Amino acid sequence: NFQLYIQTKLSNPHYKPEIAAQTTLINFMITLDGLEEQLLGLVVNKERPDLEEQKSELIEQQNGFKLKLKGLEDELLYRLSTSQGDILEDIELIEGLERAKITANEIQEKQKIAKETEVTIATARKEYIPVAVR
């Protein structure tokens, strides 16, 4: 149960892969912009919790979209790599491509809506920037 803490002034230290795999790097670098963003988040969360909740939901939704697209891509690549014979005769593969295309289009539409919502949230958050700036 040995623990070793090492501190460095290097902003982005590089270690050998063997060492990096067995360690946890924590960046304690604090920037003024980062502090302002944190304070803005706290103020908006206090004044308009609905905006912060909506922002969190958007982030989760975007991550879900990325995971879903990655899953579709992996599934298609697997089907293409295991397909035998003529690809055009593989009905399961063609149906998978159709589903992937439909899902990708749906996600693209939802991402457009999410971008518009994100702009609305950012505009509403801008009202509280004077409170967050030191």
C-alpha positions in Angstrom: 0.0 0.0 0.0 2.7 2.4 -1.1 1.9 5.9 -2.3 4.4 8.4 -3.7 3.5 12.0 -4.5 5.7 14.0 -6.9 5.3 17.6 -7.6 6.7 19.4 -10.7 6.7 22.9 -12.1 6.4 21.5 -15.6 3.0 22.4 -17.2 2.8 19.1 -19.1 5.3 16.5 -18.0 6.0 13.5 -20.2 6.8 10.1 -18.6 7.6 6.7 -20.1 4.4 4.8 -21.0 5.2 2.2 -18.3 5.2 4.9 -15.6 2.2 6.8 -17.1 0.1 3.7 -17.0 0.7 3.2 -13.3 0.3 6.8 -12.1 -2.4 9.4 -11.9 -1.5 12.9 -13.1 -3.4 15.7 -11.5 -3.1 19.2 -13.0 -3.5 21.8 -10.3 -2.9 24.7 -12.8 -5.5 27.3 -12.2 -6.2 30.0 -14.8 -8.2 33.2 -14.4 -10.6 32.0 -17.2 -11.1 28.7 -15.4 -11.9 30.4 -12.1 -14.3 32.8 -13.8 -16.0 29.9 -15.5 -16.4 28.1 -12.2 -17.7 31.2 -10.4 -20.1 31.9 -13.3 -21.4 28.3 -13.0 -22.0 28.7 -9.3 -23.7 32.1 -9.7 -25.9 30.8 -12.6 -26.7 27.7 -10.6 -27.8 29.8 -7.7 -29.8 32.3 -9.7 -31.1 30.2 -12.6 -30.7 26.5 -11.7 -32.8 25.6 -14.8 -30.0 26.9 -17.1 -27.3 24.9 -15.4 -29.4 21.8 -15.4 -30.2 22.3 -19.1 -26.5 22.8 -19.8 -25.6 19.6 -17.9 -28.3 17.7 -19.8 -26.9 19.0 -23.1 -23.4 17.8 -22.3 -24.8 14.4 -21.3 -26.8 14.3 -24.5 -23.8 15.2 -26.7 -21.8 12.5 -25.0 -24.6 10.0 -25.6 -24.7 10.9 -29.3 -20.9 10.4 -29.6 -21.2 7.0 -28.0 -24.1 5.9 -30.1 -22.4 7.0 -33.3 -19.2 5.1 -32.2 -21.3 2.0 -31.5 -22.9 2.2 -35.0 -19.6 2.7 -36.6 -18.1 -0.3 -34.8 -21.1 -2.5 -35.6 -20.9 -1.6 -39.3 -17.1 -2.2 -39.4 -17.6 -5.5 -37.8 -20.3 -6.5 -40.2 -18.2 -5.4 -43.2 -15.2 -7.3 -42.0 -17.1 -10.5 -41.3 -19.3 -10.3 -44.4 -18.6 -13.2 -46.8 -19.4 -13.1 -50.5 -21.1 -10.2 -52.2 -21.7 -7.3 -49.9 -24.8 -6.3 -51.8 -26.5 -9.6 -51.1 -26.0 -9.4 -47.4 -29.4 -8.2 -46.3 -28.5 -7.9 -42.7 -25.6 -5.6 -43.6 -27.8 -3.4 -45.8 -30.4 -3.1 -43.1 -27.7 -2.2 -40.6 -26.5 0.5 -43.0 -30.1 1.8 -43.4 -30.5 1.9 -39.6 -27.1 3.6 -39.2 -28.0 6.2 -41.8 -31.4 7.0 -40.2 -29.9 7.2 -36.7 -27.0 9.4 -37.9 -29.5 11.8 -39.5 -31.6 11.9 -36.4 -28.6 12.6 -34.3 -27.5 15.3 -36.7 -30.9 17.0 -36.4 -30.8 16.8 -32.6 -27.3 18.2 -32.6 -28.5 21.2 -34.6 -31.2 21.8 -32.0 -28.6 21.3 -29.2 -26.4 24.0 -30.8 -29.2 26.5 -30.8 -30.1 25.7 -27.2 -26.4 26.0 -26.3 -26.3 29.5 -27.8 -29.5 30.5 -25.9 -27.9 29.2 -22.6 -24.6 31.1 -23.3 -26.6 34.3 -24.0 -28.5 33.9 -20.7 -25.2 33.1 -18.8 -23.6 36.3 -20.2 -25.9 38.4 -18.1 -24.0 37.0 -15.0 -20.5 37.5 -16.3 -19.9 40.8 -14.4 -20.5 38.9 -11.1 -17.9 36.2 -12.1 -15.2 38.6 -13.2 -12.9 39.8 -10.4 
